[in-house]
Amino acid sequence: MEQITIRKARQEDMETLLQFEQGVISAERPFDITLKDDPIQYYNLQQLIAGEDAELVVAVVDNQLIASGYARIEKSKLFYRHVQHAYLGFMYTVPGYRGRGVNALILEALKNWALSRQITELRLEVYFDNQPAIKAYEKMGFAKNLIEMRLGLGEE
């Protein structure tokens, strides 16, 4: 089996990270009619790479990036027990490496980063109809917590 390494993303990874971002957007577009037409961006990748309150990591095989994910420290709502949590995003694996546990390696690195900053709560968002993603996150220990609902007014 190929050796998979997890490391912090670097500026020179930007071209591939931008491709990964479009992969995430393409995968999520069928679940969200409110997304603007292309081109759109989800993330401020520069800030995620350089920021002290975030950790953007990549999985690498033979010097090729195969996956990504980030954790960003956010203030929690006042009514939660935890003051801060780490919000996870940009969880992407290139198609040829899906189903091989790469996302679990990314998640483990992000969990360790969060714990090193005394963060004890991880949160993420996943589309309600994205059952494969929900099952994958549940397999890694996440539990469903809240459903966000929307009502579009004046939509076609």
C-alpha positions as CSV (number, residue, x, y, z in Angstrom):
1,M,0.0,0.0,0.0
2,E,1.2,3.5,-0.7
3,Q,2.5,5.7,2.1
4,I,0.1,8.5,2.9
5,T,1.6,11.5,4.7
6,I,-0.4,14.2,6.4
7,R,1.2,17.7,6.6
8,K,0.3,21.3,6.9
9,A,-0.7,22.9,3.6
10,R,1.8,25.3,2.1
11,Q,1.6,28.3,-0.3
12,E,3.0,26.2,-3.1
13,D,0.0,23.8,-2.8
14,M,-2.4,26.6,-3.8
15,E,-3.0,25.5,-7.4
16,T,-4.1,22.0,-6.3
17,L,-6.1,23.4,-3.3
18,L,-8.1,25.6,-5.7
19,Q,-8.9,22.5,-7.8
20,F,-9.9,20.6,-4.6
21,E,-12.2,23.6,-3.7
22,Q,-14.0,23.3,-7.1
23,G,-14.3,19.6,-6.5
24,V,-16.1,20.3,-3.2
25,I,-18.4,22.8,-4.9
26,S,-19.2,20.4,-7.7
27,A,-20.0,17.7,-5.3
28,E,-22.3,19.9,-3.2
29,R,-24.0,21.9,-5.9
30,P,-26.7,19.2,-6.4
31,F,-27.7,19.6,-2.7
32,D,-28.0,23.4,-2.6
33,I,-30.1,25.4,-5.1
34,T,-29.0,28.6,-3.4
35,L,-25.5,28.5,-4.7
36,K,-24.5,31.1,-7.3
37,D,-23.5,30.1,-10.8
38,D,-19.8,29.3,-11.3
39,P,-17.3,30.6,-10.7
40,I,-17.7,30.7,-6.9
41,Q,-15.3,30.2,-4.0
42,Y,-16.0,28.7,-0.6
43,Y,-12.8,29.3,1.3
44,N,-10.2,31.9,1.9
45,L,-7.3,29.4,1.4
46,Q,-4.6,32.0,2.0
47,Q,-6.0,32.8,5.4
48,L,-6.4,29.2,6.3
49,I,-2.8,28.5,5.4
50,A,-1.4,31.6,7.3
51,G,-3.9,32.0,10.1
52,E,-3.0,31.1,13.7
53,D,-6.6,30.1,14.5
54,A,-6.8,27.6,11.7
55,E,-5.0,24.5,10.5
56,L,-5.2,23.4,6.8
57,V,-3.7,20.0,6.2
58,V,-3.2,17.9,3.1
59,A,-2.7,14.2,2.5
60,V,0.2,13.4,0.2
61,V,1.2,10.3,-1.8
62,D,4.4,10.4,-3.8
63,N,4.5,14.2,-3.7
64,Q,1.0,14.4,-5.0
65,L,-1.8,16.0,-2.9
66,I,-4.7,13.6,-2.6
67,A,-6.9,15.2,0.1
68,S,-7.5,18.2,2.3
69,G,-9.3,19.5,5.4
70,Y,-9.2,22.3,7.8
71,A,-10.1,23.1,11.4
72,R,-10.7,26.7,12.4
73,I,-11.3,27.8,16.0
74,E,-14.6,29.7,16.4
75,K,-16.4,31.2,19.3
76,S,-19.3,29.0,20.3
77,K,-22.8,30.3,21.1
78,L,-23.2,31.6,24.6
79,F,-25.5,28.8,25.7
80,Y,-23.0,26.0,24.9
81,R,-20.8,24.5,27.6
82,H,-17.7,25.0,25.5
83,V,-16.6,28.5,24.9
84,Q,-14.9,27.6,21.6
85,H,-15.0,24.8,19.1
86,A,-13.1,23.8,16.0
87,Y,-15.2,24.0,12.9
88,L,-14.1,21.5,10.2
89,G,-14.3,22.1,6.5
90,F,-12.8,21.5,3.1
91,M,-12.9,17.8,3.6
92,Y,-12.0,16.6,0.1
93,T,-10.4,13.4,-1.3
94,V,-9.6,12.9,-4.9
95,P,-11.8,10.2,-6.4
96,G,-9.2,7.5,-6.8
97,Y,-8.4,7.6,-3.1
98,R,-11.9,7.6,-1.7
99,G,-12.8,4.7,0.6
100,R,-9.2,4.1,1.7
101,G,-9.4,5.9,5.1
102,V,-7.7,9.1,3.9
103,N,-10.4,11.3,5.4
104,A,-9.9,9.6,8.7
105,L,-6.2,10.4,8.7
106,I,-7.0,14.1,7.9
107,L,-9.6,14.1,10.7
108,E,-7.1,12.6,13.2
109,A,-4.6,15.3,12.4
110,L,-7.2,18.0,12.9
111,K,-8.4,16.5,16.1
112,N,-4.8,16.5,17.4
113,W,-4.4,20.1,16.4
114,A,-7.6,21.1,18.1
115,L,-6.7,19.2,21.3
116,S,-3.2,20.9,21.3
117,R,-5.2,24.2,21.6
118,Q,-7.4,22.9,24.4
119,I,-10.4,22.7,22.0
120,T,-12.7,19.8,23.0
121,E,-15.5,20.2,20.5
122,L,-15.5,19.6,16.8
123,R,-18.3,20.7,14.5
124,L,-19.0,20.5,10.8
125,E,-21.8,21.0,8.4
126,V,-23.1,18.4,5.9
127,Y,-26.0,18.6,3.5
128,F,-29.0,16.6,4.8
129,D,-29.4,14.7,1.5
130,N,-25.6,13.8,1.3
131,Q,-26.0,10.4,2.9
132,P,-22.6,9.0,1.9
133,A,-20.9,12.0,3.7
134,I,-23.2,11.6,6.7
135,K,-22.4,7.9,7.0
136,A,-18.7,8.6,6.7
137,Y,-18.8,11.2,9.5
138,E,-20.9,9.0,11.7
139,K,-18.4,6.2,11.2
140,M,-15.7,8.6,12.5
141,G,-17.8,9.3,15.7
142,F,-19.8,12.4,14.7
143,A,-23.5,12.5,15.7
144,K,-26.3,14.4,14.0
145,N,-27.1,17.5,16.1
146,L,-29.3,20.1,14.3
147,I,-31.1,20.5,11.1
148,E,-31.0,24.0,9.5
149,M,-34.1,24.8,7.6
150,R,-34.8,27.4,5.0
151,L,-37.6,29.0,3.1
152,G,-36.8,30.8,-0.1
153,L,-39.2,33.7,-0.8
154,G,-39.7,34.7,-4.4
155,E,-37.7,31.8,-5.8
156,E,-38.6,30.3,-9.1
